[in-house]
Amino acid sequence: MIFDYFDKVAESVEFLIALGSIMGFL
């Protein structure tokens, strides 16, 4: 369960980083 939660958090972090870099380019 903990690993499942960590996996979701990692996905969210990656998404936020990608979104941030896209916003940075704009």
C-alpha positions in Angstrom: 0.0 0.0 0.0 2.7 2.4 0.9 4.6 1.7 -2.3 1.4 2.2 -4.2 0.9 5.6 -2.6 4.6 6.5 -3.3 4.1 5.6 -6.9 1.2 7.9 -7.3 3.1 10.7 -5.6 6.1 10.2 -7.9 3.7 10.4 -10.9 2.2 13.7 -9.6 5.6 15.2 -9.0 6.8 14.2 -12.5 3.6 15.8 -13.9 4.1 19.0 -11.9 7.7 19.2 -13.0 6.7 18.7 -16.7 4.0 21.3 -16.3 6.4 23.8 -14.7 8.9 23.5 -17.4 6.2 23.9 -20.0 5.0 27.0 -18.2 8.6 28.2 -18.0 9.0 28.0 -21.8 5.8 30.0 -22.2 
